Amino acid sequence: MTVPPFIDTHHHLWDLENNPYPWLMEPIDHFVGDYSAIRKSWLIGDLHKGAKDIPLRKSVHVQAEWDHNVDPVGETAWLQSVADDPGSRGMPNAIIAYANLSDPNVEGVLERHAEHQNWRGIRHMLNWSDDRPNFRFAEAGDLMRDPQWRSGFKLLEVFGGSFEVQIWPWQLEDAARLANDIPEVQI
């Protein structure tokens, strides 16, 4: 059987020796349980090796929780340098980065992300559970309704960025309202 050309639409890379990914350095109480098997560097060569039996043509890197206390554009700059290296075959071809859309200074962060050729948008993980703390990935449960966060969200249109929504099923009503209220931002 012939395998058709493939685009990996959601993958991560991390270089634990040179880049800050705190969640991969020390175990945390994570809803998936023990994730020690992935607590090691995973680089573009590992992606290509893992895809050796399929015709991987392009890839989309989705932000991998670079330390939020460090400039998030650092991850985008690193990934762009990976993509610019001839050995990467241009991958990742698209970068979905992180920005805290509630930050009053988010416009400058988005502007700097947009300077990178492969940048396509933002994932600000919004998962929230009132009763299960390890199901909380966001700073609060109501961000999609928060005026400050929505102001940051609207700026994505200015920079040509999309938004990758990551929520739990019980948050879908807020996401639908967000998409309806601000249709100019692609989700």
HUKA-V597620 format. One record per helix or strand. SS is the DSSP state (hx for helix, st for strand). FROM is the first residue (numbers start at 0). TO is the last residue. Records with the same first field share a line. If there is no record, write none. Layout:
BEGIN
SS->FROM-TO / FROM-TO
END
This chain:
BEGIN
st->5-10 / 13-13 / 41-41 / 55-61 / 93-96 / 118-121 / 161-162
hx->21-24 / 35-37 / 43-49 / 72-83 / 85-87 / 105-113 / 132-134 / 142-144 / 146-157 / 168-180
END
